């Protein structure tokens, strides 16, 4: 993660509520408190906890993920003794206001709003949202907005990283599965003089009949060298002999 410049660090330390850092390392440590996850709602839920009470008195994140109902998570310090209170509204019901997503961020009298709008990347979950930070008895500044943007960008990068990790893991599993299926096909082709299409079709039919995954059956073939055919599964699926096309009968019209 890039190290913030010394002038910026001094500015953040002098104006934030309360002083959140005395060095770039402290700001980096703050960002590292975000919990990585492939689900955007999980990462931004941890973001609401990171900003309270270091930056603000309460925070809310509204997330809309493609194909899912919107989720809203709030976190605040409830009492003067520092006790904490969560409000989690997963699968938000109709009637819960969804704040409009601003083009940038803005600072109000007692509120900061930061948009959550990651770039769309192929193979990753599309989502958008808004981070709202509220202040009681203190007017937020542009510095608070800047820190909010930094934290949101860090959260977005964590989601992207975890989603890419999941994608790579899935590709590795798919590759290993294809290798096992290919090896099992080779065994069946050599043992029963089958073509590649016939060998794969045999694995497919055995999988469907036994209600098991093809890769599991392929693993057994590799281990034992044989395929135990389930009841009702022939080595080669018989195809009915096609009948010759029937000649159309023409009616003769009487003259």
CORSUL-V111865 format. One record per run of one state. SS is the DSSP state (H for helix, E for strand, - for the rest). FROM is the first residue (numbers start at 1). TO is the last residue. If there is no record, write none. Layout:
BEGIN
ss = (SS;SS)
from = (FROM;FROM)
to = (TO;TO)
END
This chain:
BEGIN
ss = (-;H;-;H;-;H;E;-;E;-;E;-;E;-;E;-;E;-;E;-;E;-;H;-;H;-;H;-)
from = (1;6;16;24;33;40;52;53;56;57;58;66;71;78;84;90;105;108;111;117;127;135;142;193;196;211;214;225)
to = (5;15;23;32;39;51;52;55;56;57;65;70;77;83;89;104;107;110;116;126;134;141;192;195;210;213;224;255)
END
